[in-house]
Amino acid sequence: MDYSEYDGKTVLVTGGAGCVGSNLCRKLSELDVEKVIILDNLSSAYEWNIPSSEKVQFVEGDILNDEDLKRVFKENPDYVFHLAAHFANQNSVDNPEKDLMVNGIGILKVLEYAQLTSVDRFVYSSSGCGVYGLESKMPFKEHDISINLHTPYQVTKLLGELYTNYFHNLYNLPIVNARFFNVFGPGEVPGKYRNVIPNFFYWSMNGQALPITGNGTETRDWTYVEDIVSGLLAMGVIEEAVGEAINLGSSKDHKVVDMANLVNGLTGNESGIKFTERRNWDAKTCLLSSIDKAQDILGYKPKMSFEDGLKKTHHWFVDNWENIDKSAEF
C-alpha cells in the first residue's frame, strides 16, 4: 500500500493513547507525515503507552471540551481519525448517560470542528460488534445493520455513524466509517471494562483461573491491531472509501474456550478455567465479519494469524509488565 499521500500532512488522532490509537500513531510516525497530534483525556489509556517520536504531539484533553478541540484543530489537521470513545458494553450499561455524552455529543463536536476546518478525511471508529443485531446474517455484511440493539454502547456506536453520514450528506465532509471486530494486540491494558484477551493475560500471568461468561463455545472474530491499522490507513487515502461503512475484521472465528486455553498455555498458568453465568446483555453468541467490501475497496487483507497475534500480545505483556500491573484497574 502506498501511503505517500500522508507525506507532509498533519494527522489528528482522538483517543490516540489507547490500543488502536497508539498503534496507529506509531505507524503514522514512521511515515513521512509532518505531525501526529494525539488528543486523549487518559480516562482509559496511559501516557506510557504513547509512542515516543519527535513527530508525535500529545495533548491531554477531552473531546467534550471546546478549548481542547480549538487547540488541536488550530493546527489545521489534514486527516482526523476519531477513535476516542466511552468504552465498552458493560461500562455503557453501568454509565449510560456518560456513554451518550462521549459517544454522542463527543463525536458531534469533533465533526463540527472537522467540517469548519475542511479536513481531507474523517475516519470514525465504529463497531462491527455493535451495529449488527441478532437478526443480522453471518458473516455480517455492511448493509445488514440492526436497530434492535442490547447496550447503550451499541446504540451510540450506530449513532456515531448516523452523525458522520449526516455531515457527509449535508456538508460533503469526506467521512469513512470503520467497523472494528474484536480488536486485540499490544497496547491494550487490562481493566474492569476492558476486553477479554488483555484481562485473560493479566489474570493468567497472576496465576488465576480464567472466568468465561457462558459455556466457552461462543465465538468471536478477533482481529489483530496491526491489521486494523492497515485498514484505517487505507481508509484515509482511498477515494472510493468516502461515504462508506466498511468492516475491519479477520473473517475467522475462534471459540472463547480455545482462546483461554491458548492464553494459559502461553503463560504457563495451571489454574485453568472457571465458567460463570452469561451477562444479560451479552446476547450474541457468535460474531463473524465479511471483509469482502474491505478487500474490494481497500485491498485489505489481514496478515496476522490468531495464534501468532496472541504470542505477540504475550510478549508485550512480559516486556511492559511493570506498567501494566501498575495501571490495571479492576
KEKE-3310 file (N, C-alpha, C; in steps of 0.2 Angstrom, whole numbers, plus 5000, padded with zeros to 4 digits):
npx = (5004:5003:5007:5010:5002:5001:5012:5020:5009:4997:4991:4977:4973:4961:4959:4971:4980:4976:4973:4971:4974:4987:4995:4991:4996:5010:5013:5010:5019:5030:5029:5031:5025:5020:5016:5009:4995:4990:4975:4969:4960:4965:4957:4954:4966:4985:4999:5011:5010:5010:5017:5035:5041:5048:5039:5026:5014:5007:4992:4984:4968:4950:4937:4925:4927:4928:4939:4950:4947:4948:4962:4968:4963:4967:4979:4976:4973:4975:4970:4958:4957:4945:4945:4942:4932:4918:4921:4916:4904:4898:4902:4895:4882:4882:4885:4876:4872:4884:4890:4882:4885:4899:4900:4890:4887:4901:4907:4899:4904:4917:4916:4910:4920:4929:4922:4922:4935:4938:4944:4953:4950:4939:4940:4930:4929:4919:4909:4909:4904:4894:4884:4878:4864:4855:4847:4854:4863:4876:4891:4893:4887:4890:4878:4868:4863:4857:4843:4839:4846:4857:4864:4869:4881:4882:4871:4876:4887:4882:4874:4885:4889:4878:4878:4891:4887:4877:4885:4892:4882:4876:4886:4896:4907:4921:4920:4923:4917:4923:4921:4926:4931:4932:4945:4962:4978:4996:4997:4985:4978:4974:4958:4944:4933:4938:4943:4942:4953:4966:4962:4962:4975:4981:4976:4979:4993:4995:4992:4978:4962:4954:4939:4925:4911:4898:4897:4909:4909:4905:4909:4921:4927:4941:4953:4969:4978:4987:4983:4970:4975:4981:4970:4964:4973:4972:4959:4960:4965:4960:4950:4938:4932:4926:4912:4907:4903:4913:4918:4931:4939:4944:4938:4938:4933:4934:4933:4929:4933:4944:4953:4955:4962:4974:4979:4982:4991:5002:5006:5009:5000:4992:4980:4969:4952:4936:4919:4906:4890:4882:4882:4868:4866:4873:4870:4874:4880:4889:4901:4905:4914:4911:4923:4923:4920:4929:4941:4938:4937:4948:4959:4961:4969:4970:4984:4990:4990:4979:4984:4998:4996:4992:5004:5012:5005:5007:5021:5022:5015:5024:5036:5031:5026:5028:5022:5010:5004:5004:4995:4983:4966:4953)
npy = (4994:5011:5024:5038:5049:5054:5061:5075:5079:5084:5075:5071:5062:5056:5050:5043:5037:5025:5007:5004:5017:5020:5011:5015:5028:5026:5019:5029:5039:5033:5035:5048:5059:5076:5079:5071:5073:5069:5068:5065:5061:5052:5044:5031:5026:5027:5037:5032:5023:5029:5031:5035:5049:5062:5067:5066:5074:5076:5080:5082:5081:5084:5077:5083:5096:5112:5121:5112:5106:5117:5120:5109:5108:5120:5118:5114:5101:5088:5076:5067:5055:5048:5041:5041:5036:5031:5017:5001:4989:4984:4994:5005:5000:5002:5015:5024:5037:5044:5037:5041:5055:5055:5047:5052:5067:5070:5065:5073:5086:5085:5082:5094:5103:5097:5099:5113:5116:5110:5097:5084:5071:5061:5048:5037:5027:5014:5001:4984:4974:4980:4987:4977:4965:4952:4947:4950:4943:4931:4928:4945:4957:4974:4981:4975:4980:4983:4989:4984:4983:4980:4986:5002:5006:5000:5006:5020:5019:5016:5028:5037:5033:5038:5051:5054:5051:5061:5073:5070:5070:5082:5092:5087:5082:5072:5057:5041:5026:5015:4999:4990:4973:4965:4969:4965:4965:4971:4985:4986:4988:4979:4979:4984:4986:4982:4973:4955:4947:4955:4955:4942:4938:4946:4940:4927:4928:4931:4919:4915:4907:4907:4917:4912:4919:4911:4896:4894:4890:4900:4911:4922:4936:4939:4951:4956:4970:4977:4974:4980:4994:4994:4994:5006:5016:5014:5018:5031:5037:5031:5035:5029:5025:5034:5040:5028:5013:5001:4985:4980:4966:4949:4939:4927:4915:4911:4900:4905:4897:4890:4901:4905:4893:4894:4906:4902:4892:4899:4907:4898:4895:4886:4886:4885:4886:4894:4893:4905:4914:4919:4937:4948:4956:4951:4945:4940:4926:4922:4930:4936:4943:4949:4952:4956:4968:4977:4971:4973:4987:4993:4984:4977:4965:4954:4950:4944:4929:4921:4914:4918:4932:4931:4927:4938:4947:4942:4943:4957:4960:4954:4962:4974:4973:4979:4992:4989:4981:4991:4999:4993:4992:4985)
npz = (5000:4996:5005:5002:5001:5014:5016:5023:5029:5042:5055:5065:5079:5089:5105:5105:5113:5117:5113:5099:5094:5099:5092:5079:5079:5080:5068:5059:5063:5058:5045:5032:5038:5043:5056:5070:5080:5096:5104:5120:5134:5144:5151:5150:5146:5145:5147:5146:5136:5124:5109:5107:5099:5089:5080:5086:5095:5110:5117:5132:5134:5131:5121:5123:5127:5122:5122:5122:5109:5101:5102:5096:5083:5079:5073:5061:5055:5042:5041:5051:5063:5072:5086:5100:5113:5124:5132:5136:5132:5145:5153:5147:5150:5164:5165:5157:5153:5153:5143:5132:5131:5128:5117:5109:5110:5110:5097:5089:5092:5087:5074:5070:5071:5062:5050:5049:5048:5036:5034:5025:5026:5037:5048:5056:5071:5071:5077:5073:5081:5087:5079:5072:5073:5082:5072:5061:5047:5047:5039:5044:5034:5027:5024:5032:5045:5062:5072:5083:5097:5111:5121:5128:5122:5110:5104:5104:5096:5083:5082:5080:5067:5061:5063:5056:5043:5041:5041:5030:5020:5021:5022:5013:5019:5019:5024:5033:5039:5050:5054:5068:5072:5087:5092:5096:5104:5106:5117:5123:5138:5153:5162:5172:5163:5151:5136:5133:5130:5135:5148:5152:5149:5159:5171:5170:5170:5183:5189:5190:5189:5173:5170:5161:5154:5151:5141:5134:5121:5113:5100:5093:5082:5082:5079:5074:5080:5071:5059:5059:5059:5047:5039:5043:5039:5025:5023:5025:5013:5001:4989:4985:4996:5003:5012:5015:5025:5032:5035:5047:5050:5055:5048:5052:5064:5082:5096:5112:5123:5118:5115:5128:5133:5125:5130:5143:5140:5134:5145:5155:5165:5177:5183:5176:5170:5174:5174:5172:5174:5160:5155:5155:5145:5135:5121:5109:5103:5094:5083:5067:5054:5037:5025:5012:5006:5011:5006:4992:4991:4998:4997:5008:5018:5030:5040:5051:5060:5072:5082:5082:5084:5097:5103:5101:5108:5121:5123:5123:5135:5144:5142:5146:5159:5172:5170:5166:5176:5186:5181:5178:5182:5192)
capx = (5000:5007:5005:5014:4998:5002:5018:5020:5002:4996:4985:4974:4970:4957:4959:4977:4984:4973:4977:4971:4976:4994:4997:4990:5001:5016:5014:5010:5026:5036:5028:5034:5020:5023:5015:5004:4993:4985:4970:4966:4960:4968:4952:4955:4973:4990:5004:5017:5008:5010:5024:5040:5043:5048:5033:5020:5012:5002:4988:4979:4962:4944:4933:4919:4930:4929:4946:4954:4946:4951:4969:4971:4961:4971:4985:4974:4974:4973:4966:4956:4955:4941:4945:4940:4925:4917:4922:4913:4897:4897:4903:4889:4876:4883:4885:4873:4872:4891:4891:4879:4889:4906:4900:4886:4890:4908:4908:4896:4908:4923:4913:4909:4927:4932:4919:4924:4942:4939:4949:4953:4946:4937:4938:4927:4929:4913:4910:4905:4901:4889:4879:4874:4860:4854:4844:4859:4865:4883:4896:4890:4889:4889:4871:4863:4864:4851:4841:4837:4852:4856:4868:4870:4887:4880:4867:4879:4892:4877:4873:4891:4888:4872:4881:4896:4883:4874:4889:4894:4877:4874:4892:4900:4913:4923:4920:4923:4915:4927:4918:4930:4928:4936:4952:4967:4986:5000:4994:4978:4979:4968:4954:4937:4928:4942:4942:4943:4960:4970:4961:4964:4983:4983:4974:4983:5000:4994:4990:4971:4958:4951:4932:4922:4904:4895:4900:4915:4908:4904:4915:4922:4931:4947:4957:4975:4978:4991:4978:4966:4979:4982:4964:4962:4977:4969:4953:4962:4968:4957:4944:4931:4930:4922:4904:4906:4905:4917:4921:4938:4939:4949:4934:4939:4930:4938:4929:4932:4937:4950:4957:4958:4967:4980:4982:4985:4997:5007:5009:5011:4996:4989:4974:4963:4946:4930:4913:4901:4884:4882:4879:4861:4866:4878:4865:4877:4885:4894:4902:4910:4913:4913:4928:4923:4920:4936:4946:4937:4939:4954:4964:4963:4970:4973:4991:4992:4986:4976:4989:5004:4994:4992:5011:5015:5002:5010:5027:5021:5014:5030:5040:5028:5023:5028:5017:5003:5002:5003:4989:4977:4961:4948)
capy = (5000:5017:5029:5044:5054:5056:5065:5082:5081:5084:5070:5071:5055:5057:5043:5041:5034:5018:5001:5006:5024:5021:5008:5019:5034:5023:5018:5036:5042:5030:5038:5055:5064:5082:5079:5067:5075:5064:5071:5060:5063:5047:5041:5024:5025:5029:5041:5027:5019:5033:5030:5041:5051:5069:5069:5065:5079:5073:5085:5079:5085:5080:5079:5087:5102:5116:5124:5107:5105:5123:5119:5104:5110:5126:5115:5113:5094:5086:5070:5065:5048:5049:5034:5042:5033:5028:5010:4997:4987:4984:5001:5008:4998:5004:5023:5025:5044:5046:5034:5046:5061:5055:5044:5056:5074:5070:5064:5078:5091:5083:5083:5101:5106:5095:5102:5120:5117:5107:5091:5080:5064:5060:5041:5036:5020:5011:4994:4978:4970:4984:4989:4971:4963:4945:4945:4950:4936:4930:4933:4951:4962:4981:4983:4972:4983:4982:4994:4980:4983:4977:4990:5009:5007:4998:5012:5026:5017:5017:5035:5040:5033:5042:5058:5055:5051:5067:5078:5069:5071:5089:5096:5084:5080:5065:5053:5034:5023:5009:4994:4985:4967:4962:4971:4963:4965:4975:4992:4985:4987:4976:4983:4982:4987:4981:4967:4949:4945:4958:4953:4935:4938:4948:4935:4921:4929:4931:4913:4915:4904:4912:4916:4913:4920:4906:4889:4893:4888:4906:4913:4929:4937:4943:4954:4959:4978:4980:4973:4986:5000:4994:4996:5013:5020:5014:5022:5038:5039:5029:5039:5025:5023:5040:5039:5021:5009:4995:4980:4978:4960:4944:4935:4920:4915:4906:4899:4908:4892:4889:4907:4904:4888:4896:4911:4899:4889:4904:4910:4893:4896:4879:4887:4883:4890:4893:4896:4909:4915:4924:4943:4948:4960:4948:4941:4937:4920:4921:4936:4934:4948:4948:4958:4956:4975:4979:4968:4976:4994:4995:4980:4975:4958:4953:4946:4940:4923:4922:4911:4922:4938:4930:4927:4945:4951:4940:4947:4964:4960:4952:4967:4980:4971:4984:4997:4986:4979:4997:5003:4988:4994:4981)
capz = (5000:4995:5010:5001:5002:5021:5016:5025:5032:5049:5057:5072:5082:5096:5108:5102:5118:5118:5109:5092:5093:5100:5086:5073:5079:5079:5061:5056:5064:5054:5038:5031:5040:5047:5063:5073:5086:5100:5109:5124:5141:5148:5156:5149:5142:5149:5144:5144:5130:5118:5105:5108:5092:5088:5076:5090:5100:5114:5121:5137:5134:5131:5115:5126:5129:5116:5122:5119:5102:5097:5102:5091:5076:5076:5069:5054:5053:5036:5042:5058:5065:5078:5090:5107:5114:5130:5130:5131:5133:5152:5155:5145:5154:5171:5164:5150:5152:5151:5136:5127:5131:5125:5110:5105:5109:5108:5090:5086:5092:5083:5067:5069:5070:5056:5045:5049:5046:5030:5034:5019:5028:5044:5049:5063:5073:5074:5080:5070:5087:5090:5074:5069:5078:5082:5066:5055:5045:5047:5041:5044:5029:5029:5023:5037:5052:5066:5077:5089:5100:5118:5126:5126:5118:5103:5101:5102:5090:5077:5082:5078:5060:5058:5063:5051:5037:5041:5039:5023:5016:5021:5021:5009:5023:5017:5030:5032:5045:5051:5059:5070:5075:5092:5091:5101:5102:5110:5118:5126:5145:5156:5167:5174:5157:5145:5133:5137:5129:5139:5155:5152:5150:5166:5177:5169:5172:5190:5191:5192:5184:5168:5170:5155:5155:5146:5141:5131:5114:5110:5095:5092:5076:5085:5074:5077:5079:5066:5053:5059:5057:5039:5036:5044:5034:5018:5023:5025:5007:4995:4987:4984:5003:5006:5012:5015:5031:5030:5041:5048:5054:5052:5044:5055:5071:5087:5102:5118:5127:5114:5116:5135:5134:5122:5134:5149:5138:5133:5151:5159:5170:5178:5187:5172:5168:5178:5170:5176:5171:5155:5156:5152:5138:5130:5118:5103:5105:5088:5079:5061:5049:5030:5024:5005:5004:5013:5001:4986:4991:5002:4996:5014:5019:5037:5039:5057:5062:5079:5087:5082:5087:5104:5106:5101:5114:5127:5123:5125:5142:5148:5141:5149:5165:5177:5169:5165:5183:5190:5178:5178:5187:5192)
cpx = (5004:5004:5008:5009:4998:5008:5017:5013:5002:4990:4983:4971:4967:4958:4966:4982:4981:4976:4977:4975:4984:4998:4997:4995:5008:5018:5014:5016:5031:5035:5031:5029:5024:5022:5009:5002:4988:4981:4967:4966:4962:4963:4952:4961:4978:4996:5010:5016:5008:5017:5028:5042:5043:5041:5026:5020:5006:4998:4983:4973:4956:4940:4927:4921:4932:4936:4951:4954:4949:4959:4971:4969:4964:4977:4983:4975:4971:4968:4964:4954:4951:4940:4942:4933:4925:4916:4920:4906:4895:4897:4897:4883:4876:4883:4882:4873:4879:4893:4888:4883:4895:4905:4895:4888:4897:4910:4905:4901:4914:4921:4912:4915:4930:4929:4921:4931:4944:4944:4948:4950:4945:4935:4936:4927:4923:4914:4905:4902:4895:4883:4875:4870:4859:4851:4848:4862:4873:4885:4892:4892:4887:4882:4866:4864:4857:4849:4838:4843:4852:4860:4868:4876:4886:4876:4871:4885:4888:4876:4879:4891:4883:4874:4886:4892:4880:4879:4892:4888:4875:4880:4897:4907:4915:4925:4920:4921:4919:4924:4923:4927:4934:4943:4956:4974:4989:4996:4988:4979:4973:4964:4947:4932:4932:4940:4944:4950:4965:4969:4963:4972:4985:4982:4978:4991:5001:4992:4983:4968:4955:4943:4929:4914:4900:4898:4906:4915:4906:4910:4915:4927:4936:4951:4963:4975:4982:4987:4973:4969:4980:4976:4962:4966:4975:4963:4954:4964:4964:4950:4937:4929:4926:4915:4902:4907:4908:4920:4928:4938:4944:4945:4935:4936:4934:4933:4933:4936:4944:4955:4960:4963:4974:4983:4986:4991:5003:5010:5011:5006:4992:4983:4968:4958:4940:4925:4908:4895:4885:4879:4873:4861:4870:4874:4868:4882:4890:4895:4907:4909:4914:4917:4928:4924:4926:4941:4945:4939:4946:4960:4966:4963:4973:4979:4992:4987:4984:4981:4995:5002:4994:4999:5014:5012:5005:5017:5027:5019:5020:5035:5038:5025:5022:5023:5010:5000:5000:4996:4982:4972:4955:4943)
cpy = (5006:5022:5036:5050:5057:5061:5072:5084:5080:5079:5071:5065:5056:5050:5039:5037:5027:5013:5003:5012:5024:5017:5012:5025:5032:5022:5025:5039:5039:5032:5045:5060:5070:5081:5074:5070:5070:5069:5065:5062:5058:5044:5033:5022:5028:5032:5036:5023:5023:5033:5037:5043:5059:5072:5069:5070:5077:5079:5081:5083:5080:5082:5083:5094:5106:5119:5118:5106:5111:5122:5114:5105:5116:5124:5113:5106:5092:5080:5069:5058:5048:5042:5035:5040:5032:5021:5006:4995:4987:4991:5006:5007:5001:5012:5025:5033:5047:5043:5039:5052:5060:5052:5048:5063:5074:5070:5070:5085:5090:5084:5090:5105:5104:5098:5109:5121:5113:5102:5087:5073:5064:5052:5040:5028:5018:5004:4989:4974:4974:4985:4983:4968:4955:4943:4946:4944:4936:4926:4940:4955:4969:4983:4981:4974:4982:4988:4991:4979:4982:4981:4997:5010:5005:5004:5018:5025:5018:5024:5039:5039:5037:5049:5059:5055:5058:5072:5076:5071:5079:5094:5093:5083:5073:5061:5045:5031:5016:5004:4989:4979:4965:4963:4968:4964:4970:4982:4992:4983:4984:4981:4981:4981:4985:4974:4960:4946:4948:4956:4946:4934:4940:4943:4929:4922:4930:4925:4911:4911:4909:4912:4917:4914:4917:4899:4888:4892:4894:4908:4920:4930:4942:4945:4958:4967:4980:4979:4979:4992:5000:4996:5003:5017:5020:5018:5029:5041:5037:5032:5035:5024:5029:5039:5032:5018:5003:4991:4980:4972:4955:4939:4927:4920:4909:4906:4902:4903:4890:4895:4906:4899:4890:4901:4907:4895:4893:4906:4904:4893:4889:4880:4885:4888:4889:4896:4899:4911:4920:4931:4944:4952:4956:4942:4937:4932:4919:4928:4934:4940:4945:4954:4958:4964:4978:4977:4972:4983:4996:4990:4977:4967:4956:4948:4941:4934:4924:4920:4916:4929:4937:4930:4934:4949:4949:4943:4954:4965:4959:4959:4974:4979:4976:4989:4995:4984:4985:5000:4999:4990:4989:4983)
cpz = (5000:5000:5008:5002:5009:5021:5018:5028:5040:5051:5064:5074:5089:5099:5106:5107:5120:5113:5102:5090:5094:5094:5080:5073:5078:5072:5057:5057:5060:5047:5038:5033:5043:5054:5065:5080:5089:5105:5113:5131:5146:5153:5155:5145:5147:5145:5142:5138:5124:5115:5106:5101:5092:5084:5080:5095:5104:5118:5125:5137:5132:5125:5117:5127:5123:5116:5120:5112:5098:5097:5097:5084:5074:5072:5062:5052:5046:5037:5050:5058:5072:5082:5097:5108:5122:5129:5137:5133:5140:5155:5153:5148:5161:5170:5158:5148:5149:5144:5130:5126:5127:5118:5106:5104:5107:5101:5086:5086:5088:5076:5065:5067:5064:5050:5044:5047:5039:5029:5027:5020:5035:5044:5056:5065:5076:5076:5076:5075:5089:5085:5071:5075:5078:5075:5060:5053:5045:5041:5040:5038:5030:5029:5029:5044:5055:5070:5083:5093:5107:5123:5123:5121:5111:5100:5099:5097:5084:5077:5079:5070:5057:5058:5057:5044:5036:5038:5032:5018:5015:5019:5016:5012:5021:5023:5028:5039:5045:5056:5061:5073:5081:5092:5097:5099:5107:5111:5122:5134:5148:5161:5168:5167:5151:5142:5136:5136:5134:5147:5156:5153:5157:5172:5176:5171:5180:5193:5193:5187:5179:5168:5163:5156:5149:5146:5137:5123:5110:5106:5094:5086:5079:5079:5077:5075:5073:5059:5053:5057:5050:5036:5037:5039:5027:5018:5022:5018:5001:4994:4987:4991:5006:5006:5014:5023:5029:5036:5041:5053:5052:5048:5046:5062:5075:5093:5108:5123:5124:5115:5124:5136:5131:5126:5140:5147:5137:5140:5156:5165:5171:5182:5182:5170:5173:5174:5174:5171:5166:5157:5152:5146:5133:5126:5112:5105:5100:5085:5073:5056:5042:5028:5016:5003:5006:5008:4994:4985:4993:5000:5003:5015:5025:5036:5045:5059:5069:5084:5087:5085:5095:5107:5106:5107:5121:5128:5125:5133:5146:5148:5145:5156:5170:5176:5169:5172:5187:5187:5178:5184:5187:5198)
residu = (MET:ASP:TYR:SER:GLU:TYR:ASP:GLY:LYS:THR:VAL:LEU:VAL:THR:GLY:GLY:ALA:GLY:CYS:VAL:GLY:SER:ASN:LEU:CYS:ARG:LYS:LEU:SER:GLU:LEU:ASP:VAL:GLU:LYS:VAL:ILE:ILE:LEU:ASP:ASN:LEU:SER:SER:ALA:TYR:GLU:TRP:ASN:ILE:PRO:SER:SER:GLU:LYS:VAL:GLN:PHE:VAL:GLU:GLY:ASP:ILE:LEU:ASN:ASP:GLU:ASP:LEU:LYS:ARG:VAL:PHE:LYS:GLU:ASN:PRO:ASP:TYR:VAL:PHE:HIS:LEU:ALA:ALA:HIS:PHE:ALA:ASN:GLN:ASN:SER:VAL:ASP:ASN:PRO:GLU:LYS:ASP:LEU:MET:VAL:ASN:GLY:ILE:GLY:ILE:LEU:LYS:VAL:LEU:GLU:TYR:ALA:GLN:LEU:THR:SER:VAL:ASP:ARG:PHE:VAL:TYR:SER:SER:SER:GLY:CYS:GLY:VAL:TYR:GLY:LEU:GLU:SER:LYS:MET:PRO:PHE:LYS:GLU:HIS:ASP:ILE:SER:ILE:ASN:LEU:HIS:THR:PRO:TYR:GLN:VAL:THR:LYS:LEU:LEU:GLY:GLU:LEU:TYR:THR:ASN:TYR:PHE:HIS:ASN:LEU:TYR:ASN:LEU:PRO:ILE:VAL:ASN:ALA:ARG:PHE:PHE:ASN:VAL:PHE:GLY:PRO:GLY:GLU:VAL:PRO:GLY:LYS:TYR:ARG:ASN:VAL:ILE:PRO:ASN:PHE:PHE:TYR:TRP:SER:MET:ASN:GLY:GLN:ALA:LEU:PRO:ILE:THR:GLY:ASN:GLY:THR:GLU:THR:ARG:ASP:TRP:THR:TYR:VAL:GLU:ASP:ILE:VAL:SER:GLY:LEU:LEU:ALA:MET:GLY:VAL:ILE:GLU:GLU:ALA:VAL:GLY:GLU:ALA:ILE:ASN:LEU:GLY:SER:SER:LYS:ASP:HIS:LYS:VAL:VAL:ASP:MET:ALA:ASN:LEU:VAL:ASN:GLY:LEU:THR:GLY:ASN:GLU:SER:GLY:ILE:LYS:PHE:THR:GLU:ARG:ARG:ASN:TRP:ASP:ALA:LYS:THR:CYS:LEU:LEU:SER:SER:ILE:ASP:LYS:ALA:GLN:ASP:ILE:LEU:GLY:TYR:LYS:PRO:LYS:MET:SER:PHE:GLU:ASP:GLY:LEU:LYS:LYS:THR:HIS:HIS:TRP:PHE:VAL:ASP:ASN:TRP:GLU:ASN:ILE:ASP:LYS:SER:ALA:GLU:PHE)
# end
